[in-house]
């Protein structure tokens, strides 16, 4: 799946479920991230924010996290980066994860 397909899929799923307030993108299969994927994530973050939805990331591998930290994406993410998908789901479903200011 390419970056555009991921963006379209995320936005279509959220549009179909208007009560959604959080989306967790599990990144365990992502070994590298290129400029088009970074642009897609920035676009998704902004479009989801316009819909009142926060994007969170889980299971981001070290090399990918290193690249993300060298961009402006993480400060503008709105959501959180979780070490595990289980931690993300637990925090978001129990209310233990307040949104970033």
C-alpha positions, 0 to 999 in steps of 0.5 A, spaced: 500 500 500 502 506 498 502 513 502 496 515 498 492 509 499 493 509 506 491 516 507 485 515 503 483 509 507 484 512 514 480 518 512 474 514 509 474 509 515 473 516 520 468 519 515 464 512 516 464 513 523 463 520 526 463 518 533 471 516 532 475 521 536 482 517 536 486 513 530 492 509 532 496 507 526 500 501 528 507 502 525 510 495 527 511 493 519 514 500 517 522 499 517 523 506 513 519 512 512 520 517 506 518 524 504 512 522 501 510 518 507 512 524 511 507 528 507 502 523 507 502 523 515 502 531 515 496 531 511 492 526 515 494 529 522 491 536 519 485 533 516 483 529 522 484 535 526 479 538 522 474 532 523 476 533 531 480 526 531 487 525 534 492 521 530 496 517 535 502 512 533 504 505 536 510 501 535 514 505 531 521 502 530 527 506 532 530 508 525 523 510 523 522 514 530 529 517 529 527 520 522 520 522 525 524 526 530 528 530 525 521 533 522 516 537 525 511 532 525 511 530 532 510 536 535 504 537 531 502 530 531 496 532 536 496 525 539 501 520 542 507 515 540 506 509 544 511 503 545 505 498 544 499 498 540 496 495 547 498 501 551 495 505 546 488 502 546 488 501 554 490 509 555 485 511 550 479 507 552 480 508 559 481 516 559 488 515 561 491 519 555 489 526 555 490 530 549 496 534 548 495 541 549 
